[in-house]
Every structure is written in structure tokens, then in C-alpha cells.
Amino acid sequence: MSDQHIDPAGNTQQFRAFAQRSEQESAATAKKSPVLPIIAVVLAVAIIGVAAFLLLR
């Protein structure tokens, strides 16, 4: 038969480790810099501008 004793401290420690890991992962994703999307938008506008200039010339 299986052991009927469940260690509540083990579950609490596992939950705390899970909660801390989740907070660290969410903090890491929240710290991403918006520089890459800004560069992408600027490049897209520049490409569209060059294409429009060449088509209207």
C-alpha cells in the first residue's frame, strides 16, 4: 500500500519554488527593450518611401 502521510512542507516548498520561478520568468520577459520594434518600423517606412519615390519618378 502507498504511504498515506503527505508532507505539507514539501508541497509548500514546491509551490514557493514554482511561484518564484514564474515571477522571474515574467520579469525577464517584461524587461525586453522596445528598440527592435522601433527599428523595424523605421526600416519599413524607409523601404516604403524609397519604393514610392522610385514608382513616382
N, CA, C and O atoms as a Tinker XYZ file with bonds, in Angstrom:
   228  protein
     1  N      0.837000   -1.182000    0.000000    73     2
     2  CA     0.000000    0.000000    0.000000    64     1     3
     3  C      0.885000    1.250000    0.000000    63     2     4     5
     4  O      2.027000    1.228000    0.459000    81     3
     5  N      0.338000    2.302000   -0.513000    73     3     6
     6  CA     1.100000    3.545000   -0.541000    64     5     7
     7  C      1.060000    4.234000    0.815000    63     6     8     9
     8  O      0.175000    3.982000    1.632000    81     7
     9  N      2.013000    5.087000    1.033000    73     7    10
    10  CA     2.101000    5.824000    2.290000    64     9    11
    11  C      1.006000    6.889000    2.323000    63    10    12    13
    12  O      0.896000    7.683000    1.389000    81    11
    13  N      0.209000    6.919000    3.363000    73    11    14
    14  CA    -0.886000    7.876000    3.476000    64    13    15
    15  C     -0.435000    9.223000    4.019000    63    14    16    17
    16  O     -1.209000   10.180000    4.020000    81    15
    17  N      0.804000    9.306000    4.480000    73    15    18
    18  CA     1.312000   10.558000    5.034000    64    17    19
    19  C      1.777000   11.480000    3.906000    63    18    20    21
    20  O      2.660000   11.115000    3.130000    81    19
    21  N      1.189000   12.665000    3.813000    73    19    22
    22  CA     1.586000   13.661000    2.825000    64    21    23
    23  C      2.289000   14.785000    3.560000    63    22    24    25
    24  O      1.752000   15.338000    4.519000    81    23
    25  N      3.472000   15.118000    3.120000    73    23    26
    26  CA     4.260000   16.162000    3.769000    64    25    27
    27  C      3.800000   17.533000    3.280000    63    26    28    29
    28  O      4.094000   17.898000    2.142000    81    27
    29  N      3.088000   18.304000    4.103000    73    27    30
    30  CA     2.631000   19.615000    3.656000    64    29    31
    31  C      3.773000   20.588000    3.420000    63    30    32    33
    32  O      3.648000   21.489000    2.590000    81    31
    33  N      4.883000   20.429000    4.129000    73    31    34
    34  CA     6.020000   21.318000    3.922000    64    33    35
    35  C      6.622000   21.113000    2.540000    63    34    36    37
    36  O      7.074000   22.073000    1.916000    81    35
    37  N      6.637000   19.898000    2.061000    73    35    38
    38  CA     7.160000   19.619000    0.728000    64    37    39
    39  C      6.319000   20.286000   -0.342000    63    38    40    41
    40  O      6.859000   20.854000   -1.291000    81    39
    41  N      5.012000   20.225000   -0.200000    73    39    42
    42  CA     4.135000   20.884000   -1.160000    64    41    43
    43  C      4.308000   22.395000   -1.111000    63    42    44    45
    44  O      4.305000   23.056000   -2.149000    81    43
    45  N      4.459000   22.945000    0.095000    73    43    46
    46  CA     4.639000   24.385000    0.235000    64    45    47
    47  C      5.956000   24.818000   -0.400000    63    46    48    49
    48  O      6.013000   25.839000   -1.085000    81    47
    49  N      7.004000   24.050000   -0.175000    73    47    50
    50  CA     8.298000   24.391000   -0.761000    64    49    51
    51  C      8.247000   24.302000   -2.287000    63    50    52    53
    52  O      8.825000   25.138000   -2.982000    81    51
    53  N      7.561000   23.298000   -2.797000    73    51    54
    54  CA     7.436000   23.170000   -4.241000    64    53    55
    55  C      6.644000   24.339000   -4.820000    63    54    56    57
    56  O      6.992000   24.864000   -5.878000    81    55
    57  N      5.581000   24.746000   -4.128000    73    55    58
    58  CA     4.785000   25.866000   -4.606000    64    57    59
    59  C      5.601000   27.161000   -4.582000    63    58    60    61
    60  O      5.550000   27.947000   -5.527000    81    59
    61  N      6.343000   27.377000   -3.516000    73    59    62
    62  CA     7.157000   28.591000   -3.429000    64    61    63
    63  C      8.202000   28.624000   -4.540000    63    62    64    65
    64  O      8.441000   29.671000   -5.142000    81    63
    65  N      8.819000   27.484000   -4.810000    73    63    66
    66  CA     9.806000   27.424000   -5.889000    64    65    67
    67  C      9.134000   27.714000   -7.229000    63    66    68    69
    68  O      9.700000   28.417000   -8.066000    81    67
    69  N      7.938000   27.181000   -7.437000    73    67    70
    70  CA     7.200000   27.433000   -8.667000    64    69    71
    71  C      6.836000   28.902000   -8.787000    63    70    72    73
    72  O      6.988000   29.488000   -9.859000    81    71
    73  N      6.356000   29.511000   -7.701000    73    71    74
    74  CA     5.945000   30.913000   -7.728000    64    73    75
    75  C      7.135000   31.824000   -7.996000    63    74    76    77
    76  O      7.020000   32.775000   -8.770000    81    75
    77  N      8.262000   31.552000   -7.377000    73    75    78
    78  CA     9.448000   32.374000   -7.604000    64    77    79
    79  C      9.940000   32.237000   -9.034000    63    78    80    81
    80  O     10.345000   33.221000   -9.653000    81    79
    81  N      9.907000   31.019000   -9.557000    73    79    82
    82  CA    10.338000   30.797000  -10.935000    64    81    83
    83  C      9.417000   31.534000  -11.897000    63    82    84    85
    84  O      9.895000   32.130000  -12.861000    81    83
    85  N      8.113000   31.510000  -11.662000    73    83    86
    86  CA     7.168000   32.193000  -12.523000    64    85    87
    87  C      7.379000   33.702000  -12.487000    63    86    88    89
    88  O      7.303000   34.359000  -13.525000    81    87
    89  N      7.644000   34.261000  -11.307000    73    87    90
    90  CA     7.882000   35.701000  -11.188000    64    89    91
    91  C      9.153000   36.102000  -11.928000    63    90    92    93
    92  O      9.190000   37.147000  -12.577000    81    91
    93  N     10.187000   35.282000  -11.834000    73    91    94
    94  CA    11.440000   35.596000  -12.507000    64    93    95
    95  C     11.279000   35.526000  -14.020000    63    94    96    97
    96  O     11.833000   36.356000  -14.740000    81    95
    97  N     10.527000   34.546000  -14.508000    73    95    98
    98  CA    10.320000   34.420000  -15.943000    64    97    99
    99  C      9.505000   35.586000  -16.475000    63    98   100   101
   100  O      9.811000   36.113000  -17.544000    81    99
   101  N      8.474000   35.998000  -15.751000    73    99   102
   102  CA     7.654000   37.109000  -16.214000    64   101   103
   103  C      8.427000   38.416000  -16.143000    63   102   104   105
   104  O      8.237000   39.288000  -16.991000    81   103
   105  N      9.291000   38.567000  -15.154000    73   103   106
   106  CA    10.112000   39.772000  -15.053000    64   105   107
   107  C     11.121000   39.822000  -16.202000    63   106   108   109
   108  O     11.419000   40.896000  -16.725000    81   107
   109  N     11.637000   38.672000  -16.588000    73   107   110
   110  CA    12.603000   38.632000  -17.681000    64   109   111
   111  C     11.948000   38.997000  -19.003000    63   110   112   113
   112  O     12.570000   39.667000  -19.827000    81   111
   113  N     10.723000   38.581000  -19.225000    73   111   114
   114  CA    10.048000   38.923000  -20.467000    64   113   115
   115  C      9.565000   40.362000  -20.461000    63   114   116   117
   116  O      9.428000   40.961000  -21.527000    81   115
   117  N      9.306000   40.931000  -19.301000    73   115   118
   118  CA     8.833000   42.310000  -19.222000    64   117   119
   119  C      9.959000   43.306000  -19.444000    63   118   120   121
   120  O      9.694000   44.463000  -19.767000    81   119
   121  N     11.206000   42.890000  -19.280000    73   119   122
   122  CA    12.340000   43.795000  -19.400000    64   121   123
   123  C     12.860000   43.913000  -20.824000    63   122   124   125
   124  O     13.896000   44.543000  -21.041000    81   123
   125  N     12.185000   43.336000  -21.789000    73   123   126
   126  CA    12.659000   43.417000  -23.157000    64   125   127
   127  C     12.588000   44.858000  -23.652000    63   126   128   129
   128  O     11.640000   45.588000  -23.362000    81   127
   129  N     13.589000   45.237000  -24.387000    73   127   130
   130  CA    13.691000   46.600000  -24.876000    64   129   131
   131  C     12.826000   46.795000  -26.124000    63   130   132   133
   132  O     12.736000   45.894000  -26.958000    81   131
   133  N     12.196000   47.952000  -26.259000    73   131   134
   134  CA    11.366000   48.209000  -27.449000    64   133   135
   135  C     12.184000   48.695000  -28.643000    63   134   136   137
   136  O     11.611000   49.181000  -29.618000    81   135
   137  N     13.500000   48.576000  -28.587000    73   135   138
   138  CA    14.350000   49.095000  -29.654000    64   137   139
   139  C     14.134000   48.320000  -30.955000    63   138   140   141
   140  O     14.055000   48.929000  -32.021000    81   139
   141  N     14.041000   47.023000  -30.890000    73   139   142
   142  CA    13.896000   46.209000  -32.100000    64   141   143
   143  C     12.612000   46.537000  -32.865000    63   142   144   145
   144  O     12.683000   46.717000  -34.081000    81   143
   145  N     11.437000   46.626000  -32.222000    73   143   146
   146  CA    10.242000   47.009000  -32.980000    64   145   147
   147  C     10.342000   48.417000  -33.576000    63   146   148   149
   148  O      9.837000   48.661000  -34.672000    81   147
   149  N     10.982000   49.333000  -32.870000    73   147   150
   150  CA    11.132000   50.696000  -33.392000    64   149   151
   151  C     12.009000   50.686000  -34.646000    63   150   152   153
   152  O     11.699000   51.359000  -35.629000    81   151
   153  N     13.086000   49.931000  -34.609000    73   151   154
   154  CA    13.965000   49.829000  -35.777000    64   153   155
   155  C     13.210000   49.201000  -36.950000    63   154   156   157
   156  O     13.365000   49.636000  -38.091000    81   155
   157  N     12.405000   48.194000  -36.677000    73   155   158
   158  CA    11.639000   47.532000  -37.738000    64   157   159
   159  C     10.654000   48.505000  -38.385000    63   158   160   161
   160  O     10.499000   48.508000  -39.606000    81   159
   161  N      9.994000   49.324000  -37.580000    73   159   162
   162  CA     9.038000   50.297000  -38.124000    64   161   163
   163  C      9.765000   51.349000  -38.965000    63   162   164   165
   164  O      9.304000   51.710000  -40.048000    81   163
   165  N     10.891000   51.834000  -38.469000    73   163   166
   166  CA    11.658000   52.839000  -39.224000    64   165   167
   167  C     12.126000   52.263000  -40.556000    63   166   168   169
   168  O     12.044000   52.937000  -41.583000    81   167
   169  N     12.613000   51.034000  -40.549000    73   167   170
   170  CA    13.048000   50.403000  -41.797000    64   169   171
   171  C     11.883000   50.206000  -42.763000    63   170   172   173
   172  O     12.034000   50.423000  -43.965000    81   171
   173  N     10.730000   49.799000  -42.254000    73   171   174
   174  CA     9.563000   49.607000  -43.111000    64   173   175
   175  C      9.153000   50.929000  -43.758000    63   174   176   177
   176  O      8.846000   50.968000  -44.950000    81   175
   177  N      9.146000   52.001000  -42.985000    73   175   178
   178  CA     8.786000   53.314000  -43.533000    64   177   179
   179  C      9.810000   53.746000  -44.577000    63   178   180   181
   180  O      9.441000   54.300000  -45.612000    81   179
   181  N     11.077000   53.501000  -44.319000    73   179   182
   182  CA    12.115000   53.870000  -45.284000    64   181   183
   183  C     11.971000   53.083000  -46.581000    63   182   184   185
   184  O     12.115000   53.646000  -47.666000    81   183
   185  N     11.692000   51.800000  -46.478000    73   183   186
   186  CA    11.530000   50.970000  -47.681000    64   185   187
   187  C     10.315000   51.422000  -48.481000    63   186   188   189
   188  O     10.374000   51.507000  -49.708000    81   187
   189  N      9.225000   51.708000  -47.798000    73   187   190
   190  CA     8.023000   52.183000  -48.483000    64   189   191
   191  C      8.294000   53.529000  -49.146000    63   190   192   193
   192  O      7.841000   53.779000  -50.263000    81   191
   193  N      9.031000   54.393000  -48.456000    73   191   194
   194  CA     9.364000   55.686000  -49.015000    64   193   195
   195  C     10.218000   55.568000  -50.261000    63   194   196   197
   196  O      9.963000   56.256000  -51.249000    81   195
   197  N     11.221000   54.713000  -50.236000    73   195   198
   198  CA    12.073000   54.510000  -51.404000    64   197   199
   199  C     11.273000   53.917000  -52.556000    63   198   200   201
   200  O     11.441000   54.327000  -53.704000    81   199
   201  N     10.405000   52.956000  -52.256000    73   199   202
   202  CA     9.580000   52.345000  -53.300000    64   201   203
   203  C      8.645000   53.384000  -53.908000    63   202   204   205
   204  O      8.486000   53.417000  -55.129000    81   203
   205  N      8.028000   54.223000  -53.101000    73   203   206
   206  CA     7.138000   55.254000  -53.622000    64   205   207
   207  C      7.906000   56.265000  -54.477000    63   206   208   209
   208  O      7.419000   56.694000  -55.523000    81   207
   209  N      9.098000   56.641000  -54.032000    73   207   210
   210  CA     9.921000   57.579000  -54.791000    64   209   211
   211  C     10.266000   56.995000  -56.168000    63   210   212   213
   212  O     10.179000   57.687000  -57.182000    81   211
   213  N     10.654000   55.725000  -56.188000    73   211   214
   214  CA    11.028000   55.097000  -57.464000    64   213   215
   215  C      9.824000   54.933000  -58.383000    63   214   216   217
   216  O      9.960000   55.061000  -59.600000    81   215
   217  N      8.663000   54.656000  -57.833000    73   215   218
   218  CA     7.476000   54.480000  -58.661000    64   217   219
   219  C      6.961000   55.810000  -59.221000    63   218   220   221
   220  O      6.447000   55.856000  -60.339000    81   219
   221  N      7.094000   56.861000  -58.467000    73   219   222
   222  CA     6.560000   58.169000  -58.889000    64   221   223
   223  C      7.573000   58.985000  -59.693000    63   222   224   225
   224  O      7.244000   60.063000  -60.189000    81   223
   225  N      8.765000   58.495000  -59.823000    73   223   226
   226  CA     9.800000   59.227000  -60.542000    64   225   227
   227  C      9.629000   59.154000  -62.002000    63   226   228
   228  O     10.428000   59.724000  -62.746000    81   227
